[in-house]
Amino acid sequence: MQLKHVPPISTKYWCALICASIFGANTGDFFAGVLKLGHLAGLPILAALFAITVLIEKRDHAKNFAYFWIVIVIVRTAATNLGDVSHDLKLQAPKVIAGLAVVLLTTIVAWRTVYTNRIKAGQDSSPGIVVTNPVYWFSMLMAGTLGTVIGDYFSFGLGFRPFKATILLGGLLALTFVLCKAGLKRERTNIFGYWLAVVLIRSAGTSAGDLLAHSPLRLPLSTLISGLFFVGLLWLWKDRENTNS
């Protein structure tokens, strides 16, 4: 993905990622349940949407962050369904979490090498803009899958239910932002702090998405509301940036 299509890491970035995570948790369940695609049949559709978005993005040379956020939601939707496959297979959540954590750590190390080499070579205009190569998107998929399993484990495996799980995981996320504050800014991004925050955002987003889906709103309406809120937030910020420029 072109750097001009990747938003810089900032407070807006993290807020948008949180909203995208909740929306993606809802869209994943919407694909599987409402559209009757199950947890695997919808994955080829999502893969096709990912490929189409990336192909269009490569041909657009104007600055536009929308491509990044569209792909984020697609990947998050796929990760929700992949995480739920472990429930279908009746796998033990702690073992799945451990396995996914090892895979994610391995891909993060590979991605970090590319990231740091590009910065040293002066290929990036800012070290706070992530390098969205294939390894990055695979890492994002694994982080989303891991976050889905953790969120569901807190909500249902440990018996906290979605509301308490959202509070607990949200608290861990807030603590991460406090402890890793210096490493989660545009100027000096800490790779491992970045991915820890992403996993916790996915985890809290999963429980928050379940909370909305199991509320009186139900899944279709909660998906619509979380999607409109996410898009509206990005649109509001875009208008303000255009006004200030």
N, C-alpha and C positions, 0 to 999 in steps of 0.2 A: 504494500500500500504506500502511495506517495506521502511524503512527510507533510505536505500541505493539507492533507486530508486527515491527519492525526492531531487531535486536540492536545494542547500542552497540559502537563499535570498541574492541577490547581485545585482549589476548593470546589470550583464548578465541576471539574472532572470527576472528583470523588462523589459528589452529590448525584451527578448524572449516572454514574456507575451503580450507585445504590438503587436508584429508580429503575434502571435497566434490569437489574437483578430481580427485583420484585416482579416487573412486567414479564421477564423471561421465564420466571417460575410459573406464572399464570399461563403464558402461551404454551409452555411445555405440557402442562396438564390439559390445556384446551385441545392441543393436537391429539393427545393420547385418548382423552375421555370424550369430549364433545364431538370431535370429528371422527371418533371411533377408529383411529389409526393405531392404537396401541403404542407401546414404547419403542418399537423398532420400525414399523412400517412408515412412519413419518420422517425417519432419518434421511432417506434418499431425497425426499422433497427439500428438506432443509439444506442438504449438501448442494443441490442444484441451485437453490436461492443464494447460497454463499458464493458459488462459482459465478453466477450471473452478476451479482453485486460487485465482485472483485474485477470482473472483465469490464464492466461499465466504468468503474472507478479508475482503472488504468488509462482509459481514453479521455477522462475529464481532467483538464489541466488547471481548472479554476479551483481556488481554495474552497473546500466544502467538507465540514466535519461530519455531515450526515452519513457518509459512507461508513465511517468508523463505527458509528452508533448502530447503524442497521446491522452490520456484521456482528457486533457485540450481542445484540438481541437474538440473532439467528443462532450464534454459538451457545448462548445461554439457554435457549429453548432446547437445542440438541442435548446439552449437558443435563438438563432436567430429566429428559427421557432416558439417557444413559444411566444416570444415577438410580432411576426407578427400576431399571432392569435388574439391579441387585436384589430388589424386593421380590420381583417375579421369580428369581432363581433361589429365593430364600437363603441368601448368603448372609453370614454374620457381619453386621455393620462394622464392628471394630477391625476385623480382618480386611474388609474392603477399604476402610479408611486408611489403614496402614499401607496397603498395596498401592492405592492411588497416590498417597503422599510420597512414596518412593519414586513412582513414575514421574510425578510432577517435579520433584527435586532434581531428578536427572535431566529433564527437559529444560528446567530453569538454568542449570549450569551450562547447558549447550547454548541457550539463548543469551546468557550473560556474556559468553565469549564473543558472539557476534556483536552484541550491544556495545561492549567496551572497545572492540576493535574499530567499529565505525566512528566512535567518538574520538579515539586517538588519531584516526586518519583524517579527521575533520570533515567527515561526510554528513554529519548531522548539525543542524543550525543550533540545536540546544540539547544538552544532555538530559533534559527533562522531557523530551519527546521520545516515546517508546518506539523501538524498531519493530514494526509489525511484519515480520517475515513469517514463513510457514511454521517455524518452531514456536513463535510467539502465539499464533492462533491455536496450535495444538496445546500449548501450555494453558491458554485461556479455557480451552475445552476441558482439560483435565482439572483445572482449578474449579470450574463450574460443576463438574461431576462430583469432585470431592466435597465441595460446598453443599451440594444437594444431599449427599449421603449424611454429612454431619448435621445439616439442618433437620432432616427427617429423624435422625437418631436422637437428637435432643428433644424433638417434639413428641415422638412416639416410642422410640426404643427406651429412653430414660424416663418417659412418662411426664415430661414437663408440659406437654401440649403446646400448640403453636404460640399462644400469647406469652407464656413464661419463657419459652425457648427464644422468642424474638427479643425479649428483654435481656436475657442472659448473653446471647450471641451479640446483640447490639452493644452491650456493655463491654464485651471483649474487644469488639471493633473500636469502640471509643478509646479504650485503654491503649490499643495498638497505635491509634492516631496520636495519642499523647506521647507515648514512649518513642515512636519512630517519626515524630513530627518533622525533624530536620531532614530525614531521608525520604519524605513523601512530598517534596516540593519540586518545582521545575528546575531549580538551580542545581540541586544535588540529590538525585534520585538514588535511593538504596534499593538494589534489585530484590533482595530477600524481604525487606520490609514492604516493598511494593506488592509482591506476590502473597505475602501473609495477609495484607489488607484485602486483596482480591478474594482470597479463600473465605475470609470472615464475612465479607460483603455477600458472597454467594450463599454462605450458610445462613446468615440473618435474613437474606432476601428470600430464601426457601421457606423459612418458618413464617415470615411476614406474608408471603404469597399464599401459604396454606391458611393463615389466619383470615385473610380476605376471602379466599375461596370457600371457607367453611362458615363464614358469617352469613347473615340474611341476604347479602348481595349475591351469593352463589358464584360459581366459577365464570360463566359468560359475562355477567355484569362487572365482576371484579377485574376481569381481564381488560374489558373496555375502559374502565376507570383508571387502572394503573397505566394503561397505554396512553390514554389521553393526557394524564398527568405528566408522564415522561416526555411526550412530544411537546406538550405545552411549555414545559420547563426549558427545553432546548430552544424552542421558538422565541420565548421571552428573552433568553440570554442573547440569542442571535440579533434580535431587534435592538437590544441595548448596546451591543458591540458595534452595530452599524451606526447607531446614533452618536456614539462616542468617537467613532473614527472619522 
